[in-house]
Amino acid sequence: MQTGRRVWNCELSTVDSAFLLAGALTGASYFGEDTADESEIRDLGEAFGRLAERIKKLAG
């Protein structure tokens, strides 16, 4: 697997999304060292969390 693209005709469930969000937020909070790699992990995890909040607000 090189990208996050879906393959075949698979579906994305809310459970899959919850696991992905939990992993991103856990990674963002776990990696706390002052290195470029860990900073990128935190930034991406936090950005994903902000995106999830925006989607939640749009859904009502």
N, CA, C and O atoms as a Maestro MAE file, in Angstrom:
{
 s_m_m2io_version
 :::
 2.0.0
}

f_m_ct {
 s_m_title
 :::
 protein
 m_atom[240] {
  # First column is atom index #
  i_m_mmod_type
  r_m_x_coord
  r_m_y_coord
  r_m_z_coord
  i_m_residue_number
  s_m_chain_name
  s_m_pdb_residue_name
  s_m_pdb_atom_name
  i_m_atomic_number
  :::
  1 25 0.844 -1.168 0.000 1 A "MET " " N  " 7
  2 3 0.000 0.000 0.000 1 A "MET " " CA " 6
  3 2 0.891 1.233 0.000 1 A "MET " " C  " 6
  4 15 1.721 1.414 0.892 1 A "MET " " O  " 8
  5 25 0.713 2.072 -1.002 2 A "GLN " " N  " 7
  6 3 1.521 3.280 -1.123 2 A "GLN " " CA " 6
  7 2 0.722 4.552 -0.818 2 A "GLN " " C  " 6
  8 15 1.303 5.579 -0.466 2 A "GLN " " O  " 8
  9 25 -0.583 4.487 -0.949 3 A "THR " " N  " 7
  10 3 -1.422 5.667 -0.728 3 A "THR " " CA " 6
  11 2 -2.616 5.267 0.137 3 A "THR " " C  " 6
  12 15 -2.755 4.104 0.516 3 A "THR " " O  " 8
  13 25 -3.459 6.219 0.440 4 A "GLY " " N  " 7
  14 3 -4.671 5.947 1.211 4 A "GLY " " CA " 6
  15 2 -5.902 5.761 0.336 4 A "GLY " " C  " 6
  16 15 -7.028 5.789 0.834 4 A "GLY " " O  " 8
  17 25 -5.694 5.570 -0.974 5 A "ARG " " N  " 7
  18 3 -6.829 5.416 -1.889 5 A "ARG " " CA " 6
  19 2 -7.541 4.099 -1.649 5 A "ARG " " C  " 6
  20 15 -6.930 3.076 -1.340 5 A "ARG " " O  " 8
  21 25 -8.873 4.161 -1.805 6 A "ARG " " N  " 7
  22 3 -9.656 2.930 -1.695 6 A "ARG " " CA " 6
  23 2 -9.402 2.052 -2.917 6 A "ARG " " C  " 6
  24 15 -9.136 2.544 -4.014 6 A "ARG " " O  " 8
  25 25 -9.489 0.771 -2.705 7 A "VAL " " N  " 7
  26 3 -9.353 -0.180 -3.805 7 A "VAL " " CA " 6
  27 2 -10.611 -1.027 -3.870 7 A "VAL " " C  " 6
  28 15 -11.368 -1.103 -2.902 7 A "VAL " " O  " 8
  29 25 -10.824 -1.643 -4.973 8 A "TRP " " N  " 7
  30 3 -12.002 -2.463 -5.225 8 A "TRP " " CA " 6
  31 2 -13.262 -1.643 -4.981 8 A "TRP " " C  " 6
  32 15 -13.289 -0.449 -5.282 8 A "TRP " " O  " 8
  33 25 -14.272 -2.247 -4.456 9 A "ASN " " N  " 7
  34 3 -15.527 -1.561 -4.149 9 A "ASN " " CA " 6
  35 2 -15.770 -1.584 -2.651 9 A "ASN " " C  " 6
  36 15 -16.880 -1.873 -2.205 9 A "ASN " " O  " 8
  37 25 -14.756 -1.285 -1.883 10 A "CYS " " N  " 7
  38 3 -14.881 -1.350 -0.431 10 A "CYS " " CA " 6
  39 2 -15.640 -0.134 0.090 10 A "CYS " " C  " 6
  40 15 -15.647 0.925 -0.538 10 A "CYS " " O  " 8
  41 25 -16.265 -0.298 1.221 11 A "GLU " " N  " 7
  42 3 -16.992 0.808 1.830 11 A "GLU " " CA " 6
  43 2 -16.232 1.312 3.043 11 A "GLU " " C  " 6
  44 15 -15.433 0.585 3.633 11 A "GLU " " O  " 8
  45 25 -16.482 2.542 3.407 12 A "LEU " " N  " 7
  46 3 -15.875 3.136 4.586 12 A "LEU " " CA " 6
  47 2 -16.960 3.257 5.645 12 A "LEU " " C  " 6
  48 15 -17.947 3.966 5.447 12 A "LEU " " O  " 8
  49 25 -16.785 2.578 6.752 13 A "SER " " N  " 7
  50 3 -17.795 2.615 7.794 13 A "SER " " CA " 6
  51 2 -17.462 3.663 8.842 13 A "SER " " C  " 6
  52 15 -16.342 4.173 8.888 13 A "SER " " O  " 8
  53 25 -18.433 3.980 9.680 14 A "THR " " N  " 7
  54 3 -18.184 4.920 10.765 14 A "THR " " CA " 6
  55 2 -17.197 4.344 11.767 14 A "THR " " C  " 6
  56 15 -16.441 5.088 12.393 14 A "THR " " O  " 8
  57 25 -17.198 3.030 11.923 15 A "VAL " " N  " 7
  58 3 -16.243 2.392 12.835 15 A "VAL " " CA " 6
  59 2 -14.824 2.555 12.301 15 A "VAL " " C  " 6
  60 15 -13.906 2.866 13.060 15 A "VAL " " O  " 8
  61 25 -14.642 2.348 11.007 16 A "ASP " " N  " 7
  62 3 -13.322 2.552 10.393 16 A "ASP " " CA " 6
  63 2 -12.857 3.987 10.593 16 A "ASP " " C  " 6
  64 15 -11.697 4.232 10.925 16 A "ASP " " O  " 8
  65 25 -13.769 4.935 10.389 17 A "SER " " N  " 7
  66 3 -13.428 6.341 10.568 17 A "SER " " CA " 6
  67 2 -13.063 6.648 12.015 17 A "SER " " C  " 6
  68 15 -12.140 7.420 12.276 17 A "SER " " O  " 8
  69 25 -13.789 6.041 12.958 18 A "ALA " " N  " 7
  70 3 -13.502 6.255 14.377 18 A "ALA " " CA " 6
  71 2 -12.121 5.711 14.746 18 A "ALA " " C  " 6
  72 15 -11.377 6.353 15.487 18 A "ALA " " O  " 8
  73 25 -11.782 4.536 14.232 19 A "PHE " " N  " 7
  74 3 -10.456 3.969 14.495 19 A "PHE " " CA " 6
  75 2 -9.358 4.860 13.912 19 A "PHE " " C  " 6
  76 15 -8.334 5.088 14.557 19 A "PHE " " O  " 8
  77 25 -9.570 5.361 12.702 20 A "LEU " " N  " 7
  78 3 -8.587 6.233 12.068 20 A "LEU " " CA " 6
  79 2 -8.406 7.517 12.873 20 A "LEU " " C  " 6
  80 15 -7.276 7.935 13.124 20 A "LEU " " O  " 8
  81 25 -9.507 8.146 13.280 21 A "LEU " " N  " 7
  82 3 -9.428 9.374 14.058 21 A "LEU " " CA " 6
  83 2 -8.756 9.133 15.404 21 A "LEU " " C  " 6
  84 15 -7.918 9.925 15.834 21 A "LEU " " O  " 8
  85 25 -9.123 8.040 16.069 22 A "ALA " " N  " 7
  86 3 -8.508 7.723 17.364 22 A "ALA " " CA " 6
  87 2 -6.999 7.510 17.217 22 A "ALA " " C  " 6
  88 15 -6.222 7.967 18.056 22 A "ALA " " O  " 8
  89 25 -6.590 6.826 16.170 23 A "GLY " " N  " 7
  90 3 -5.164 6.605 15.939 23 A "GLY " " CA " 6
  91 2 -4.419 7.888 15.643 23 A "GLY " " C  " 6
  92 15 -3.307 8.092 16.130 23 A "GLY " " O  " 8
  93 25 -5.031 8.766 14.838 24 A "ALA " " N  " 7
  94 3 -4.386 10.040 14.510 24 A "ALA " " CA " 6
  95 2 -4.226 10.908 15.754 24 A "ALA " " C  " 6
  96 15 -3.167 11.500 15.965 24 A "ALA " " O  " 8
  97 25 -5.268 10.986 16.576 25 A "LEU " " N  " 7
  98 3 -5.202 11.805 17.783 25 A "LEU " " CA " 6
  99 2 -4.261 11.203 18.825 25 A "LEU " " C  " 6
  100 15 -3.571 11.934 19.536 25 A "LEU " " O  " 8
  101 25 -4.232 9.880 18.917 26 A "THR " " N  " 7
  102 3 -3.304 9.218 19.835 26 A "THR " " CA " 6
  103 2 -1.867 9.471 19.400 26 A "THR " " C  " 6
  104 15 -1.010 9.785 20.226 26 A "THR " " O  " 8
  105 25 -1.606 9.335 18.111 27 A "GLY " " N  " 7
  106 3 -0.265 9.608 17.598 27 A "GLY " " CA " 6
  107 2 0.149 11.051 17.853 27 A "GLY " " C  " 6
  108 15 1.293 11.320 18.218 27 A "GLY " " O  " 8
  109 25 -0.790 11.979 17.658 28 A "ALA " " N  " 7
  110 3 -0.487 13.396 17.881 28 A "ALA " " CA " 6
  111 2 -0.134 13.667 19.334 28 A "ALA " " C  " 6
  112 15 0.725 14.502 19.616 28 A "ALA " " O  " 8
  113 25 -0.781 12.978 20.254 29 A "SER " " N  " 7
  114 3 -0.489 13.220 21.673 29 A "SER " " CA " 6
  115 2 0.719 12.418 22.159 29 A "SER " " C  " 6
  116 15 1.376 12.825 23.117 29 A "SER " " O  " 8
  117 25 1.023 11.294 21.523 30 A "TYR " " N  " 7
  118 3 2.127 10.435 21.963 30 A "TYR " " CA " 6
  119 2 3.492 11.012 21.583 30 A "TYR " " C  " 6
  120 15 4.422 11.005 22.389 30 A "TYR " " O  " 8
  121 25 3.602 11.512 20.353 31 A "PHE " " N  " 7
  122 3 4.899 11.974 19.861 31 A "PHE " " CA " 6
  123 2 5.109 13.423 20.290 31 A "PHE " " C  " 6
  124 15 4.539 14.349 19.712 31 A "PHE " " O  " 8
  125 25 5.937 13.596 21.313 32 A "GLY " " N  " 7
  126 3 6.125 14.923 21.887 32 A "GLY " " CA " 6
  127 2 7.539 15.467 21.789 32 A "GLY " " C  " 6
  128 15 7.825 16.545 22.311 32 A "GLY " " O  " 8
  129 25 8.426 14.739 21.129 33 A "GLU " " N  " 7
  130 3 9.804 15.213 21.005 33 A "GLU " " CA " 6
  131 2 9.877 16.388 20.038 33 A "GLU " " C  " 6
  132 15 8.994 16.568 19.199 33 A "GLU " " O  " 8
  133 25 10.923 17.179 20.161 34 A "ASP " " N  " 7
  134 3 11.102 18.357 19.324 34 A "ASP " " CA " 6
  135 2 11.943 18.000 18.099 34 A "ASP " " C  " 6
  136 15 13.052 18.502 17.916 34 A "ASP " " O  " 8
  137 25 11.382 17.118 17.264 35 A "THR " " N  " 7
  138 3 12.046 16.758 16.009 35 A "THR " " CA " 6
  139 2 11.103 17.058 14.850 35 A "THR " " C  " 6
  140 15 9.895 17.197 15.047 35 A "THR " " O  " 8
  141 25 11.646 17.155 13.663 36 A "ALA " " N  " 7
  142 3 10.829 17.464 12.486 36 A "ALA " " CA " 6
  143 2 9.787 16.377 12.226 36 A "ALA " " C  " 6
  144 15 8.634 16.679 11.919 36 A "ALA " " O  " 8
  145 25 10.196 15.105 12.351 37 A "ASP " " N  " 7
  146 3 9.268 14.006 12.087 37 A "ASP " " CA " 6
  147 2 8.110 13.998 13.081 37 A "ASP " " C  " 6
  148 15 6.951 13.856 12.691 37 A "ASP " " O  " 8
  149 25 8.425 14.152 14.362 38 A "GLU " " N  " 7
  150 3 7.376 14.108 15.377 38 A "GLU " " CA " 6
  151 2 6.494 15.350 15.314 38 A "GLU " " C  " 6
  152 15 5.303 15.285 15.615 38 A "GLU " " O  " 8
  153 25 7.068 16.462 14.928 39 A "SER " " N  " 7
  154 3 6.274 17.675 14.746 39 A "SER " " CA " 6
  155 2 5.276 17.486 13.605 39 A "SER " " C  " 6
  156 15 4.129 17.921 13.698 39 A "SER " " O  " 8
  157 25 5.715 16.842 12.538 40 A "GLU " " N  " 7
  158 3 4.817 16.575 11.410 40 A "GLU " " CA " 6
  159 2 3.693 15.628 11.824 40 A "GLU " " C  " 6
  160 15 2.542 15.831 11.436 40 A "GLU " " O  " 8
  161 25 4.012 14.601 12.603 41 A "ILE " " N  " 7
  162 3 2.987 13.672 13.085 41 A "ILE " " CA " 6
  163 2 1.951 14.425 13.910 41 A "ILE " " C  " 6
  164 15 0.749 14.233 13.727 41 A "ILE " " O  " 8
  165 25 2.414 15.281 14.819 42 A "ARG " " N  " 7
  166 3 1.479 16.077 15.640 42 A "ARG " " CA " 6
  167 2 0.619 16.987 14.771 42 A "ARG " " C  " 6
  168 15 -0.596 17.063 14.953 42 A "ARG " " O  " 8
  169 25 1.250 17.670 13.831 43 A "ASP " " N  " 7
  170 3 0.513 18.598 12.965 43 A "ASP " " CA " 6
  171 2 -0.562 17.872 12.160 43 A "ASP " " C  " 6
  172 15 -1.691 18.351 12.050 43 A "ASP " " O  " 8
  173 25 -0.207 16.718 11.598 44 A "LEU " " N  " 7
  174 3 -1.180 15.966 10.802 44 A "LEU " " CA " 6
  175 2 -2.315 15.419 11.663 44 A "LEU " " C  " 6
  176 15 -3.478 15.477 11.263 44 A "LEU " " O  " 8
  177 25 -1.989 14.893 12.832 45 A "GLY " " N  " 7
  178 3 -3.022 14.385 13.736 45 A "GLY " " CA " 6
  179 2 -3.966 15.476 14.187 45 A "GLY " " C  " 6
  180 15 -5.179 15.273 14.228 45 A "GLY " " O  " 8
  181 25 -3.418 16.636 14.526 46 A "GLU " " N  " 7
  182 3 -4.249 17.755 14.962 46 A "GLU " " CA " 6
  183 2 -5.090 18.298 13.812 46 A "GLU " " C  " 6
  184 15 -6.241 18.683 14.018 46 A "GLU " " O  " 8
  185 25 -4.535 18.334 12.611 47 A "ALA " " N  " 7
  186 3 -5.294 18.792 11.446 47 A "ALA " " CA " 6
  187 2 -6.454 17.848 11.162 47 A "ALA " " C  " 6
  188 15 -7.548 18.288 10.809 47 A "ALA " " O  " 8
  189 25 -6.216 16.566 11.316 48 A "PHE " " N  " 7
  190 3 -7.274 15.586 11.098 48 A "PHE " " CA " 6
  191 2 -8.379 15.758 12.141 48 A "PHE " " C  " 6
  192 15 -9.561 15.640 11.821 48 A "PHE " " O  " 8
  193 25 -7.998 16.034 13.370 49 A "GLY " " N  " 7
  194 3 -8.983 16.282 14.423 49 A "GLY " " CA " 6
  195 2 -9.817 17.528 14.129 49 A "GLY " " C  " 6
  196 15 -11.030 17.525 14.335 49 A "GLY " " O  " 8
  197 25 -9.167 18.598 13.646 50 A "ARG " " N  " 7
  198 3 -9.901 19.818 13.279 50 A "ARG " " CA " 6
  199 2 -10.859 19.552 12.128 50 A "ARG " " C  " 6
  200 15 -11.978 20.063 12.119 50 A "ARG " " O  " 8
  201 25 -10.422 18.747 11.150 51 A "LEU " " N  " 7
  202 3 -11.283 18.399 10.026 51 A "LEU " " CA " 6
  203 2 -12.509 17.626 10.509 51 A "LEU " " C  " 6
  204 15 -13.623 17.882 10.052 51 A "LEU " " O  " 8
  205 25 -12.311 16.688 11.422 52 A "ALA " " N  " 7
  206 3 -13.428 15.922 11.962 52 A "ALA " " CA " 6
  207 2 -14.424 16.836 12.691 52 A "ALA " " C  " 6
  208 15 -15.635 16.635 12.599 52 A "ALA " " O  " 8
  209 25 -13.915 17.827 13.407 53 A "GLU " " N  " 7
  210 3 -14.797 18.789 14.094 53 A "GLU " " CA " 6
  211 2 -15.601 19.608 13.096 53 A "GLU " " C  " 6
  212 15 -16.787 19.852 13.318 53 A "GLU " " O  " 8
  213 25 -14.978 20.039 11.996 54 A "ARG " " N  " 7
  214 3 -15.693 20.809 10.988 54 A "ARG " " CA " 6
  215 2 -16.793 19.974 10.345 54 A "ARG " " C  " 6
  216 15 -17.901 20.461 10.119 54 A "ARG " " O  " 8
  217 25 -16.482 18.715 10.052 55 A "ILE " " N  " 7
  218 3 -17.478 17.834 9.458 55 A "ILE " " CA " 6
  219 2 -18.645 17.630 10.421 55 A "ILE " " C  " 6
  220 15 -19.804 17.611 10.006 55 A "ILE " " O  " 8
  221 25 -18.337 17.479 11.701 56 A "LYS " " N  " 7
  222 3 -19.379 17.310 12.708 56 A "LYS " " CA " 6
  223 2 -20.281 18.534 12.765 56 A "LYS " " C  " 6
  224 15 -21.501 18.394 12.858 56 A "LYS " " O  " 8
  225 25 -19.706 19.730 12.710 57 A "LYS " " N  " 7
  226 3 -20.499 20.955 12.727 57 A "LYS " " CA " 6
  227 2 -21.364 21.074 11.491 57 A "LYS " " C  " 6
  228 15 -22.515 21.500 11.591 57 A "LYS " " O  " 8
  229 25 -20.850 20.713 10.334 58 A "LEU " " N  " 7
  230 3 -21.627 20.785 9.093 58 A "LEU " " CA " 6
  231 2 -22.792 19.799 9.095 58 A "LEU " " C  " 6
  232 15 -23.848 20.066 8.521 58 A "LEU " " O  " 8
  233 25 -22.582 18.655 9.749 59 A "ALA " " N  " 7
  234 3 -23.633 17.630 9.792 59 A "ALA " " CA " 6
  235 2 -24.776 18.037 10.706 59 A "ALA " " C  " 6
  236 15 -25.873 17.487 10.615 59 A "ALA " " O  " 8
  237 25 -24.526 18.993 11.580 60 A "GLY " " N  " 7
  238 3 -25.592 19.521 12.428 60 A "GLY " " CA " 6
  239 2 -25.594 18.907 13.747 60 A "GLY " " C  " 6
  240 15 -26.432 19.244 14.583 60 A "GLY " " O  " 8
  :::
 }
 m_bond[239] {
  # First column is bond index #
  i_m_from
  i_m_to
  i_m_order
  :::
  1 1 2 1
  2 2 3 1
  3 3 4 2
  4 3 5 1
  5 5 6 1
  6 6 7 1
  7 7 8 2
  8 7 9 1
  9 9 10 1
  10 10 11 1
  11 11 12 2
  12 11 13 1
  13 13 14 1
  14 14 15 1
  15 15 16 2
  16 15 17 1
  17 17 18 1
  18 18 19 1
  19 19 20 2
  20 19 21 1
  21 21 22 1
  22 22 23 1
  23 23 24 2
  24 23 25 1
  25 25 26 1
  26 26 27 1
  27 27 28 2
  28 27 29 1
  29 29 30 1
  30 30 31 1
  31 31 32 2
  32 31 33 1
  33 33 34 1
  34 34 35 1
  35 35 36 2
  36 35 37 1
  37 37 38 1
  38 38 39 1
  39 39 40 2
  40 39 41 1
  41 41 42 1
  42 42 43 1
  43 43 44 2
  44 43 45 1
  45 45 46 1
  46 46 47 1
  47 47 48 2
  48 47 49 1
  49 49 50 1
  50 50 51 1
  51 51 52 2
  52 51 53 1
  53 53 54 1
  54 54 55 1
  55 55 56 2
  56 55 57 1
  57 57 58 1
  58 58 59 1
  59 59 60 2
  60 59 61 1
  61 61 62 1
  62 62 63 1
  63 63 64 2
  64 63 65 1
  65 65 66 1
  66 66 67 1
  67 67 68 2
  68 67 69 1
  69 69 70 1
  70 70 71 1
  71 71 72 2
  72 71 73 1
  73 73 74 1
  74 74 75 1
  75 75 76 2
  76 75 77 1
  77 77 78 1
  78 78 79 1
  79 79 80 2
  80 79 81 1
  81 81 82 1
  82 82 83 1
  83 83 84 2
  84 83 85 1
  85 85 86 1
  86 86 87 1
  87 87 88 2
  88 87 89 1
  89 89 90 1
  90 90 91 1
  91 91 92 2
  92 91 93 1
  93 93 94 1
  94 94 95 1
  95 95 96 2
  96 95 97 1
  97 97 98 1
  98 98 99 1
  99 99 100 2
  100 99 101 1
  101 101 102 1
  102 102 103 1
  103 103 104 2
  104 103 105 1
  105 105 106 1
  106 106 107 1
  107 107 108 2
  108 107 109 1
  109 109 110 1
  110 110 111 1
  111 111 112 2
  112 111 113 1
  113 113 114 1
  114 114 115 1
  115 115 116 2
  116 115 117 1
  117 117 118 1
  118 118 119 1
  119 119 120 2
  120 119 121 1
  121 121 122 1
  122 122 123 1
  123 123 124 2
  124 123 125 1
  125 125 126 1
  126 126 127 1
  127 127 128 2
  128 127 129 1
  129 129 130 1
  130 130 131 1
  131 131 132 2
  132 131 133 1
  133 133 134 1
  134 134 135 1
  135 135 136 2
  136 135 137 1
  137 137 138 1
  138 138 139 1
  139 139 140 2
  140 139 141 1
  141 141 142 1
  142 142 143 1
  143 143 144 2
  144 143 145 1
  145 145 146 1
  146 146 147 1
  147 147 148 2
  148 147 149 1
  149 149 150 1
  150 150 151 1
  151 151 152 2
  152 151 153 1
  153 153 154 1
  154 154 155 1
  155 155 156 2
  156 155 157 1
  157 157 158 1
  158 158 159 1
  159 159 160 2
  160 159 161 1
  161 161 162 1
  162 162 163 1
  163 163 164 2
  164 163 165 1
  165 165 166 1
  166 166 167 1
  167 167 168 2
  168 167 169 1
  169 169 170 1
  170 170 171 1
  171 171 172 2
  172 171 173 1
  173 173 174 1
  174 174 175 1
  175 175 176 2
  176 175 177 1
  177 177 178 1
  178 178 179 1
  179 179 180 2
  180 179 181 1
  181 181 182 1
  182 182 183 1
  183 183 184 2
  184 183 185 1
  185 185 186 1
  186 186 187 1
  187 187 188 2
  188 187 189 1
  189 189 190 1
  190 190 191 1
  191 191 192 2
  192 191 193 1
  193 193 194 1
  194 194 195 1
  195 195 196 2
  196 195 197 1
  197 197 198 1
  198 198 199 1
  199 199 200 2
  200 199 201 1
  201 201 202 1
  202 202 203 1
  203 203 204 2
  204 203 205 1
  205 205 206 1
  206 206 207 1
  207 207 208 2
  208 207 209 1
  209 209 210 1
  210 210 211 1
  211 211 212 2
  212 211 213 1
  213 213 214 1
  214 214 215 1
  215 215 216 2
  216 215 217 1
  217 217 218 1
  218 218 219 1
  219 219 220 2
  220 219 221 1
  221 221 222 1
  222 222 223 1
  223 223 224 2
  224 223 225 1
  225 225 226 1
  226 226 227 1
  227 227 228 2
  228 227 229 1
  229 229 230 1
  230 230 231 1
  231 231 232 2
  232 231 233 1
  233 233 234 1
  234 234 235 1
  235 235 236 2
  236 235 237 1
  237 237 238 1
  238 238 239 1
  239 239 240 2
  :::
 }
}
